[in-house]
Amino acid sequence: MAGSDRTAEAVVAPDAVKILIAGGFGVGKTTMVGSVSEIAPLRTEEPLTVAGLDVDDLLGIEQKRATTVALDFGRITISDDLVLYLFGTPGQQRFWFMWNDLAIGALGAVVLIDVRRPESSFAAIDFFERRRIPFVVAVNGFHGRHPYPAAEIRESLALPTHVPVLLCDARERASCRDVLVALIDRLIADVEFQPSPTS
């Protein structure tokens, strides 16, 4: 209003961090994004069809009826000044070409592992290691059980000690939140331990 001494307070937008949720086909990526997102997640799922029987490996996930063909998207507010944007990657090999585009601007990633089929997530681990994108490994406890301790899983995946390995349940919001917090902690630690530029 003209002549008013009042000034509008500046609205400061929170920092936005892009995080990928990756892993093999049927490990629980869509479930995780949906469980933890504070908004209705965007999903690009299509039904599995007879045409894909010779392509899709459904061993251990015979009840699966749909697959992500592009991405899942969700959002979670960590604090007043930090918001995570979650991008779930497609798991089937024929959609892996999407990973390069989805990785643009990502600060970190969660690699979901199904201990019944750990080999299905090897490609995701390799993808982030090659691109030097920090990640944590989250072992999804299907049926509410984790048959192997985290240390044994780390050894079987030949992961270095600086990569956190966590047990989680992709159906539980609190469990998924803890995985994301662990990833943020790793990102902060990586920044703190970077050498200072020499003058």
C-alpha positions as CSV (number, residue, x, y, z in Angstrom):
1,M,0.0,0.0,0.0
2,A,1.3,3.4,-1.0
3,G,2.8,5.4,1.9
4,S,3.0,2.3,4.2
5,D,6.2,1.9,6.3
6,R,5.6,-1.9,6.3
7,T,7.9,-4.0,4.2
8,A,7.1,-7.5,3.0
9,E,9.2,-10.2,4.5
10,A,11.3,-12.1,1.9
11,V,10.1,-15.6,1.4
12,V,13.0,-18.0,1.3
13,A,12.4,-21.2,-0.5
14,P,13.9,-24.4,1.1
15,D,16.9,-26.0,-0.5
16,A,15.8,-28.8,-2.8
17,V,17.8,-32.0,-3.1
18,K,17.3,-34.6,-5.9
19,I,17.5,-38.2,-4.7
20,L,17.3,-41.3,-6.8
21,I,15.6,-44.5,-5.5
22,A,17.2,-47.3,-7.6
23,G,17.6,-51.0,-7.8
24,G,16.5,-54.1,-9.7
25,F,13.2,-55.1,-11.0
26,G,10.6,-55.6,-8.2
27,V,12.8,-54.7,-5.2
28,G,10.3,-52.1,-3.9
29,K,11.3,-48.7,-5.4
30,T,7.7,-47.7,-6.2
31,T,6.6,-48.9,-2.8
32,M,9.3,-46.9,-1.0
33,V,8.5,-43.6,-2.9
34,G,4.8,-44.1,-2.1
35,S,5.4,-44.9,1.5
36,V,7.5,-41.9,2.4
37,S,6.2,-39.2,0.0
38,E,4.1,-36.4,1.6
39,I,2.3,-35.9,-1.7
40,A,0.4,-38.4,-3.8
41,P,3.3,-39.9,-5.8
42,L,3.5,-39.7,-9.6
43,R,3.7,-43.2,-11.0
44,T,4.3,-44.4,-14.6
45,E,3.3,-48.0,-14.1
46,E,2.0,-50.2,-16.9
47,P,0.6,-53.8,-16.6
48,L,2.9,-56.7,-17.3
49,T,1.8,-58.5,-20.4
50,V,2.3,-61.9,-22.0
51,A,4.6,-60.1,-24.5
52,G,7.1,-59.6,-21.8
53,L,7.2,-63.2,-20.5
54,D,10.4,-63.9,-22.4
55,V,12.0,-60.6,-21.3
56,D,11.0,-60.1,-17.6
57,D,12.6,-62.3,-14.9
58,L,9.8,-62.9,-12.4
59,L,11.6,-65.4,-10.3
60,G,10.7,-64.7,-6.7
61,I,8.2,-62.0,-7.7
62,E,5.7,-64.0,-9.5
63,Q,2.8,-62.0,-8.1
64,K,4.0,-58.7,-9.6
65,R,1.4,-57.3,-12.0
66,A,2.8,-53.9,-13.1
67,T,6.2,-52.3,-13.8
68,T,7.5,-48.7,-13.8
69,V,8.3,-47.7,-17.4
70,A,9.8,-44.2,-16.7
71,L,9.9,-43.0,-13.1
72,D,8.2,-42.6,-9.8
73,F,8.2,-39.1,-8.2
74,G,7.6,-38.0,-4.6
75,R,8.5,-35.3,-2.2
76,I,9.4,-35.3,1.5
77,T,10.2,-32.3,3.7
78,I,13.1,-33.0,6.1
79,S,13.1,-29.6,7.7
80,D,12.0,-26.0,7.1
81,D,14.9,-25.4,4.9
82,L,15.4,-28.9,3.2
83,V,13.1,-30.7,0.8
84,L,13.9,-34.0,-0.9
85,Y,12.6,-34.7,-4.4
86,L,12.5,-38.5,-4.9
87,F,12.9,-40.1,-8.3
88,G,12.3,-43.8,-8.5
89,T,14.1,-45.4,-11.5
90,P,12.7,-48.2,-13.7
91,G,14.1,-51.6,-12.8
92,Q,13.9,-53.5,-16.0
93,Q,16.9,-53.5,-18.2
94,R,15.1,-52.4,-21.3
95,F,14.3,-49.1,-19.5
96,W,17.8,-48.5,-18.1
97,F,18.4,-45.8,-20.7
98,M,16.2,-43.5,-18.5
99,W,18.8,-43.7,-15.7
100,N,21.3,-41.3,-17.3
101,D,18.6,-38.6,-17.6
102,L,17.2,-39.2,-14.1
103,A,20.8,-38.9,-12.6
104,I,21.3,-35.4,-13.9
105,G,21.4,-33.1,-10.9
106,A,21.0,-35.9,-8.4
107,L,23.1,-35.4,-5.2
108,G,22.7,-39.0,-3.9
109,A,20.9,-42.3,-4.2
110,V,19.3,-45.1,-2.4
111,V,20.0,-48.6,-3.8
112,L,17.3,-51.0,-2.7
113,I,18.3,-54.7,-2.4
114,D,16.1,-57.7,-2.3
115,V,18.2,-60.4,-0.5
116,R,16.3,-63.1,-2.4
117,R,17.7,-61.6,-5.6
118,P,20.7,-59.4,-4.8
119,E,22.1,-59.7,-8.2
120,S,19.2,-57.7,-9.6
121,S,20.6,-54.5,-8.0
122,F,24.3,-55.0,-9.0
123,A,23.8,-52.7,-12.0
124,A,22.5,-49.9,-9.8
125,I,25.5,-50.1,-7.5
126,D,27.9,-50.1,-10.4
127,F,26.0,-47.2,-12.0
128,F,26.5,-44.9,-9.0
129,E,30.1,-46.0,-8.3
130,R,31.1,-45.2,-11.9
131,R,29.5,-41.8,-11.7
132,R,30.8,-41.1,-8.2
133,I,27.3,-40.3,-6.9
134,P,27.1,-41.0,-3.2
135,F,24.6,-43.8,-2.2
136,V,23.4,-45.9,0.6
137,V,22.2,-49.5,0.3
138,A,18.8,-50.3,1.9
139,V,18.0,-54.0,2.3
140,N,14.2,-54.3,1.9
141,G,12.8,-56.7,4.4
142,F,10.0,-58.4,2.5
143,H,7.5,-60.1,4.7
144,G,8.9,-58.2,7.6
145,R,12.1,-60.3,7.9
146,H,15.8,-59.7,7.3
147,P,17.4,-63.1,7.0
148,Y,21.0,-61.7,6.9
149,P,22.8,-59.1,9.0
150,A,23.9,-55.9,7.4
151,A,27.6,-56.8,7.8
152,E,27.1,-60.0,5.9
153,I,25.3,-58.2,3.1
154,R,28.0,-55.6,2.9
155,E,30.6,-58.3,2.5
156,S,28.6,-60.2,-0.1
157,L,28.2,-57.0,-2.2
158,A,31.9,-56.1,-1.7
159,L,30.9,-52.6,-0.5
160,P,33.5,-50.2,0.9
161,T,33.1,-49.3,4.6
162,H,32.0,-45.7,3.8
163,V,28.8,-46.9,2.1
164,P,26.1,-47.3,4.7
165,V,24.1,-50.5,4.6
166,L,20.7,-50.3,6.3
167,L,17.9,-52.8,6.9
168,C,14.5,-51.3,6.0
169,D,10.9,-52.1,5.1
170,A,9.8,-50.2,2.0
171,R,6.2,-50.4,3.2
172,E,6.9,-48.4,6.4
173,R,7.2,-44.6,6.2
174,A,9.4,-44.3,9.3
175,S,11.8,-46.9,8.0
176,C,12.1,-45.2,4.6
177,R,12.6,-41.9,6.3
178,D,15.5,-43.3,8.3
179,V,17.1,-44.5,5.1
180,L,16.8,-41.0,3.6
181,V,18.2,-39.4,6.7
182,A,21.2,-41.8,6.6
183,L,21.8,-40.7,3.0
184,I,21.7,-37.0,3.9
185,D,24.1,-37.7,6.7
186,R,26.5,-39.3,4.2
187,L,26.1,-36.3,1.8
188,I,26.9,-33.9,4.6
189,A,29.9,-36.0,5.7
190,D,31.3,-36.1,2.1
191,V,31.1,-32.3,1.9
192,E,32.8,-31.8,5.3
193,F,35.7,-34.1,4.4
194,Q,36.4,-32.6,1.1
195,P,39.8,-31.0,1.1
196,S,39.9,-27.2,1.1
197,P,41.0,-25.6,-2.2
198,T,44.6,-24.3,-2.0
199,S,45.2,-20.7,-2.6
